[in-house]
Amino acid sequence: MDQQQRSSSGYSHSPRSPSSQPYLSVSVTDPVKLGNGVQAYISYRVITKTNLPDYQGPEKIVIRRYSDFVWLHDRLFEKYKGVFIPPLPEKSAVEKFRFSAEFIEMRRQALDVFVNRIASHQELQKSEDLKTFLQAEEETMERLRAHESSYFKKKPADLLQIFKDVQSRVSDVVLGKEKPVEESNPDYEKLKHYIFELENHLAEAQKHAYRLVKRHRELGQSLSDFGKAAKLLGACEADGLGKALTELGAKSETLSIRLQKEAHQLLMNFEEPLKDYVRAVQSIKATIAERANAFRQQCELAETMKLKEINLDKLMLTRSDRVGEAEIEYREVSSELASSSILNSLERLGLYLTKLLTFRFS
């Protein structure tokens, strides 16, 4: 299918049924390699079917590339603090693997799981960024990617200041000037310990799964090579010996094909799901890190409010002219602390983890 035909997109005009249950279904299909050399990339057809009123129609087909999925992930991670954002598959840096049929299919499946996890999440499915991702034209997505801000797009002076702030904070902790603020919640600590242990066990299992797949492939290749050699040797021999060697070679090649198929099944049904779970746990760890950072910020706000309150009391005792200004500052900090939603519930994270570990890679 050529690029021009692939780029066509539109909505169907079939009427929505008001009695049907709300649904949002997304499919990532039809991977196609576009471009050449270092500019080459894989595009995907993303098909959305829904009866939700916030969408422009019951069906939409758009073309997306891997960087569009990265854009969606990063936007959600930035906006939904404390909410587990499903992980993306890794980006292969090795050219010979990046465009292999097996790698492309594994990535397509992983991207399909990624976007459907978002679409099935009660909060994330309402995101305007998800709607944009599922409905915007390619030119719009390209503009959005180009204007996306990140630490790596900051000015050198901004980056220098970030590194100075980090260095200063680390120095304060090392020298004892500042103690790191940590949450002391038994349930939360138990969950953190479980996550870190789970990551280690999953990573170990995934490593052994990789070795198992590799052994199957190597054995299959060895049997194939042996089969070819036996058939060539059989062609050089006469009568019974030649026939036996030829049959041995054919049997070896048959076994080789079977082992290669088994290796592929192990890869898709065993190693890849384990890799997906490892990525998911790493994403949960990122959410935990965000929670820790949010807790520190909340503690700093509380400390600031306490200092503002002490300052206000002093000014009121001395009947200073700055009482009005101090009251405004105190109310601002108090309001910021009261309206802060930076700490999300532990129960929600634990519940989503439970759901995640029962979500089969398909």
Secondary structure, 3 states (H helix, E strand, C coil): CCHHHHHCCCECCCCCCCCCCCCEEEEEEEEEEECCHHHCEEEEEEEEEECCCCCCCCEEEEEEEHHHHHHHHHHHHHHCCCCCCCCCCCCCCCHHHHCCHHHHHHHHHHHHHHHHHHHCCCCHHHCHHHHHHHHCCHHHHHHHHHHCCCHHHCCHHHHHHHHHHHHHHHHHHHCCCCCCCCCCCHHHHHHHHHHHHHHHHHHHHHHHHHHHHHHHHHHHHHHHHHHHHHHHHHHHCCHHHHHHHHHHHHHHHHHHHHHHHHHHHHHHHHHHHHHHHHHHHHHHHHHHHHHHHHHHHHHHHHHHHHHHHHHHHHHHHCCCCCHHHHHHHHHHHHHHHHCCCCCCCHHHHHHHHHHHCCCCCC
